[in-house]
Amino acid sequence: MKKLLVVLALALGFNLSASHLLGGYTQAIQRGYSDTVDITVTLFTDPQGISGPTSLTLTEYKLTNGFYQQNTTVSLTQQVTSTWQGVNVAIYSGYRVLTAGDYRYVYTNCCRGIHTNAASSMNSSFTMGLDYKKSSVPNSAPIIVNPLPINWVTGDTATSILFAVDPDGDSVMVEKDDALNQYANGVFVPLAPFSQLGNYGTYYVDANGAITWGPTTNGQFATGYKISEYRNGSLIGVNRIQQVYITQPGSTPNVPVPPVAFTQDLLNGDSLYVSVLINNYTSTSLTFPGVNVTQASNTTWNLTDLQVGTYKGVLRASSNSSNNDYFVTLIVNSTIGIEELELPITYKVYDWYGRYMGNSLEGLKGFYIVKYKNMEIYYFITGILSTFVAILLYQYNKILTSNKWIQRNQKNNTEAYEQWIEMTTKALDEIREKINTDQYADAATFNREVNAVSTRINAVESQINTLAKKEENDVKKLEDGLKQITVYIKGVVEDATDNRGY
């Protein structure tokens, strides 16, 4: 039995050594307000030799009296394997039930491969760590949305983005770090000797995660990065990730005119079509956390489920030998009006003709009247119609059904419209009080939405006052114009582009 145990130990040691560790990072995601925290480790390994382990162990430390003291070990099981730019990728996961406190998770293992900037790397270990705070308030470590590339072109300057997003809205800062050898006496110890990438070409790491490097030497280089998490100005977490870059001759893709920032008023729905000119690529990607992104081709994407707010994403263009990343900021000023109000459970929906449409706004597009159980009435602009056109359409139908009455008693008609405007304005004020402004980027953004509608209502009121003073011919002209609007609206609602024209 003793001989058998020795053989198994030797086999396990060979398994870990035969697959050189190239990079990796640790992540911690809290499950809501519970005490359960999911721990995930992603490892990048050399495809040469035997595959990596099917499980791994982290050492957990807890801050006690100002020092991190070993608390326990955490076993993680391999869940997913894949490849990324010619290297193997393995994801391991497990979970911990934690009390409040500051924790540190450390992973150390043999072995590294040959690194141009670390002469003794073959005799050194691979180490990475995560500092994580567990408190009564939900907290997850910043999520790394896309992995860093492996390949760079010698003689070209390119930018890669370490895109880390915090699910709790905490501030995130990225900075360069060393390639780490071990963790001893509460300190992360770098490889020795070790030369940072700046000794092999212009190298800069921006706090937002943009990494710019112009390597001048072919080789395999080790480095590290720290992703720091701040809440209310206080540091609450640090993720020490490890990375290896391979530099070689080749060509770097580029975007001649990067879409750095663009602002949209989405009057035709909650989706957006994005097209970008990209040169010298073999694959591309566009990532916007919180947005449903569908890639239509290597240079076009459809973004759906957009709401008012600011979205930060990354455009990545890759070739067989390198890649370039670009930050992209999308600002949505308006989408579908004021339909974001959370409705009570019981209500009825009517169209502008007064016809009953059911008890849900789901799937409806246009201007609708919502009547609550207590008989309160609100006006909603939903779907893909602009507020101003929808209001005009509502008035158009009133004119069609009451044309003779308008001509007989213009004064009463004007008063009736004024009452309608007063009621609608009151509804807007009530919505302003009841709306959950968290659904907008901020309260100011929501105020702009409501003020825009109010401004349009004032414009309509001015038009009505003018209407009351006009003769029958002027009324007829307005009817003709509104009929054209009806054709346009019908085309938009039915998505019939040939009918959208006036």
N, C-alpha and C positions, 0 to 999 in steps of 0.2 A: 504493500500500500504506500509506503514512504517513497519508493522509486516512482510510482505512478504520479504522485503529487509533484515530484520534482520535474517530471516530463511535462505536465500540464503548465507549470509555472514558466518553464522555458518557452513553451509554445506561445503563451500569452505575451511574454516579453517580446518575442520576435514579431508578433502581430502588430504591436504598437510601434515598434521601431521601424518596421518595413514601410510604413506609410508616413512620410514626413508631413508635419503640420505646417500649413502655410498661413493660416489666419483664422479669425473667429471672433465671436462676441456672445455675451450673455444678456438675456432680457428677463424682466420680472413684470408680470401683469396681474394686478389684484382683481379678484372677482367681485366687482361692485363694492358694497359695504361689508362684505364678509371678511373673515380672517384668512381666507385661502388665497394663496399667491401662486400662480403658475410660473415655473422657472423653465426657461428654454435656452439651450446652447446651440449655436450654429458653428460648424467647423468646416474649413476648407483644407483639403489634403491633396498631396501629390498623387497623381494617378499611377505612378510607378509602384510596383510591388503589391503587397497584400492590402486589401481594403481596411478601413479603420474599424474601431471596436463597435460592437452592437450596443454597448452601454458605457457610461462614464460616471465618475464621482466628483462632485464639488465638495469643497470644504467650506462649511458655514461658520462665520465668526459673528459675534455680537459685541457691540460697543458697551463696555462695562468700566465705570470709573475712569473714563477717558482713554481706554485702550481696547483694541479689538481682541477678544479672547475666543478661542475655538469653542464652538457650541455643539456642532454635530457634523455629520457628512450627509450629503444628499445624492441619491442615486437617480440618474436620468436614463431613460430608454430611448434608443434610436427609433424615430418615427418615420422620417422621410429621407430618401437619398436621391440625388440628382447630379447634374454637372453644370458648371458655369465657367465659360471661357477656357475650357480644356482642363479644369481641375474638378475633383470630386467634392460634393457638398453633402453634409449629413446634419440632420436636425434632431436634437435630443430634447426630451421634455419630462417633467415631473412636477410635483407641487409640494408646497409647505403650508402648514397652518401656523401662522405667526402671531405673537403678541406684539404690542407696540415696541418700537425700538429701532436702532440703526444696525443694519446687517451688512456683512461683506461676504461675497461668494467668490471663491478663488478656484480656478482650474489650472493645474500644472501637469505636464506630461512630456515625455520624450517622444519624438525627437524632431529637431529642426534639420533642414537640409543645408546645402552650401549657400551662404549669403555673401555677396560681393562686399557688403559694407560691415561684415562681422566675421572676422577671421576664424574665430573659435566656435561658430554656430553649430557645427556638427557634434561638438561635445557639450552643447548647452541644451537646456530645456525650453519648453514653450509655456508661457504663463499669461493668463488674462484674468480680469476681475471685475466685479460689479459691486458698488456701494449702493444700498437700497434702504430707504426709510419707510417703515410701516407705522402708521398712525391711525387715529379714529377717522380721519378724512381719507377717502379713497386716493391711492397713489400708485401709479404704474411708472416704471422706468420708460424713458423715451424709446419709441419703437423705430428701429432702423428699417426704413421703407424699401430701399433697394441696396443690394450689396455693392461694394466698391469693385471696380474692374481689376483684373489681374495684369492685363497687357498694356504696355506703353511703347511708343515708337521713339527710338533713339534719334535725337536731333530735332524732334517736334515738341512744341509746348502745347499741352492739352489741359483740360480741366475736368476733374471728376468730383461728384458731389456726394458727400456722406450725408444723406437725407434722413435726418432723425426728427420725428414728430412726437410730441408729448400728448397722450390722450387726455390728460387732465388740464391742458392749457398752460402748463408751467413753461418757463423760459428755458431754452436749450442753447448751449454754447459748445462749439467744437474747437479743439486745439490739438496741435501735434504732440506726440509722446514718443518714448523710446520703444524699441523692441525689447520685450521683457523676458528675463531668464527664470526668475524664481520669486517667491514671496517668503521673506524671512524677517522675523522680529517686527512684524507689523509694517514692513516696507516692501514695495515692489522694486526688485533689483533688475536693472537692465543688462543686456548682453555686454560683455567686455572682452575685447575692445568692440566699440560700436561707433559708426559714423552716420550721422543723420543725412537724409536725402539731399539737403542743401549743399553737401560737398560734391554732388554729382549732377549739378545743374540747378538752375533757378527753381526754388521750391518755396511755396507759400500756402499756408492754411488759414482760411478766413473763418471767423467765428460762426458764420452761418453754414459751414460745412463744405464750402467750395475749396477744393484742393487743386492747386495749379503747379505743374512740374514740367520742366524741360530737360529730361535726362540726356546726358552727354556720353554715357558709357553703357555698353551692352552688359547685361548681367541679371542676377536675381537679388532683389533688395528687400530687406526686412524693415519694418517700421511699426509705429503704433499711433493711436489717437485716443484722446479723452473726450467723452461726451458728458458735459456737466449739466445738471438739472437744478434750476433755481425756482424757488417759490417765495413770492413776496420779498425778493432780494436776498434770500438765504439759500446757501448751497445745501441741497438735500440728497444728492446722489451723483455718482461718477461711474461711468462705464468705460473701462480700459480695454479697448479692442486691439487686436493684432492683425497685421496685414503684410502680405508679400507681393511685390510687383516684379514682373518680368519685362525687361526692356530688350528690344530687338529692332532690326530694320523693318520698315513697312510704310504704310500711309495712314494718316489720321483723318477720320470723317469730320465734316464741318457743316455748320448752318450759316450761310452768308448773311442772312438777316434774322437773327434770333428774335422770337416773339417775347421779348423781355417782360412786357406788361401790356395788357389791353383791357379796355372797359366796355361793357356791353349792357344795353337795355333790351332785355329779351321780351319783345312784344308778341312774338309768335310761338310762345311756349316756354318750357323750362329746359330746352336743349340748345346745343351750340355745335357747329361744325368747324373744325380746326384743320387748316392745311398749312404745311410748312415745307419750304424748299430745303432739301438736305443733299449734300454731296458726298460721294465716296463712302457709302454705307453698305453693310450687309444686313443689318437689323436695326430697328428703332423701337423706342417705347416712350410713352407719355404717361406720367403718374401724377394724379391729383388726389390726395387723401380726402375721403368724404364725397367723392364724385364718381359716378359710374362712367368709366371711360371704355369705349369700344373702339378698337383699332380697325379702321376700314381698309387701310393700306399702310405701306411703310412711311407714308408722309401725310396721312389724313386720319383724323379721329373724330368720333362723335361723343360729346359730353352731355349727359342727361341728368335729371333730378337736381338741377341747379336751383339754388335759392339766393336771395339777396345776401351778399357778403363778399369777402375777399378770400380767394383760394390761392394757395402757393403750391406749385408743382415743379416737376423736373422733366425736361425733355432730354432723352439720351439717344445718341447716334453711335453705333458700334460698327467696327470693321473687323476683319480677321486678326488685325494686329494692334488695334487701339480703340479708343472711344473718346467722345467729347460730351460733356453734360452741360445743360443750360437751365438756370432757374426761369420759371415762367409764372407770372402773377396774373390771375384773372379776377377782375372786379365786376361783380354783377350789381348794377344799381337798381334794377327793377325786373321783375319777371311777370307775375300774374296778379298784381294788384293787392287786395287786402284779404284774400281768402284764407290767410294763415290763422285767423281767429279760431280758437278752439270752441266748437259748437257744443251745446248741451246734447244729451242723449236723444231727446225727442224734439223733432222739428219737421216742418213741411217745406217743400221747395216749389215755387211757382215761377213760370217764365214771365216775360214782360207783357204777354197777352192775358195773364191771369190764369193760365192753364196749370193744373196740378202736375208736377213732374216727379213726385215721389218723396221719399224721406231721406235722401242722401244727395250730396253734391258730387259724389264720385263719378268721374267720367264726363261730367257736364262742362260745356264750354260756352261762355257768354255772360250775359247780365241776368242775374236771378234774384228773386225776392225770397228770403228765408223767414218763415213765421214760426216763432217758438210756441210751446204749449201755453205759455202765459200771454199769448197774443202780441208779444213784442215783435217788431219787424226790423230786419236788417237787409241792406242791399249788398250783394256780393258780385264782384267781378271775378270770374273764374276762367280757367283754361287759357286760351291763346288770344283773347281779345284785348285791345287796349282800352283803358278806362274811358277816354274821351269818345271814341267811336261807339262804345257800348251805350253810353249815356245818350248820344245823339240818336242811336237806333231806337232806344226806349221812347224818346220824344217823337220820333218819326211815326211809330205805331200809334201813339196817342193822337197825333195829328190826323192820321188816316181814318181813325175811328170817330173822330170828333170834328171833322173839317167844317161842317155846317155850323156847328155850335161855336167854333172859333170865330167864324165870320160874323155871327149874330152878336156875340158878346165877348169882344176882345178883352175888355177890362176884367171880367170874371175869370177868363182863361189865364190872364197874367197872374191874378191872385192865386189861382189853383197851382200854377207852376211854382210860384214863390213858396207856397205851402209845401210842395213836394221837395223843393230845394232845402227848406228849413228842416224838414223831417230827415232828409238824407244827411245834412250837416250834423244834426243831432246824433244820428246813428254813428257817424264817423267819430264824434267826440266820445260816445260811449265805447266804441271799439278802442279808441286810444287809451281809455281807462282800463279796459278788460284784457287787452292784448297781452300775450306773453312775449315781451320784447326780446327774450333770449333767443327767439328764432331768427332775429336779425343780428347783424354784426354788432350793433349797439343801438341805444335808444335814439340817437341822432339820425341814424339811417331810417328807422321806422318813422320818425317825425317827417322826414323828407317825403316818404311814401304818402303819408296822409295829407301833408300840405300840398303835394302835387295834385291829389284828387280834389282837394278843396279849391285849388286854383282853377281847375277845369270846370268845377261846378259853377264858380263865379263867372267864368266865360260863358257857360250855357245860360246863366241868368241874364247876362247882358244881351245875348242873342234873343232871348224870349222877350225882353223889354222892347227890343227893336221890332220883333215880330208883331207885337201888339199894336204898333203904330203903322204897320204897312197895309197896303190894299191887297185885294184878292190875287193880283198878278204876282206880287212878291211872295205870297204864301205858296202859290203854284211853283215858283222857281225853287223855293226851299224844298218842296215835296220832291221835285225832280232830282235835286242834289242828294236828298236823303235816300232816294231809290237807288242811286248809284252806290251809296254807302252800303245799302242792303246787299247789292250784288257782290261787293267786295267782302263783306262779312260772311256771306254765304260761301264764297270761295275759300275763305280762311278756315271756316268751321269744317267744311267738307274736304279741305286740303286739295281743292281743285284750282291749281295755279292759273288756269286759263280764265277763271272767273274773277280773278283778283284785280280787276283793273278799273280805276276811275281816275 
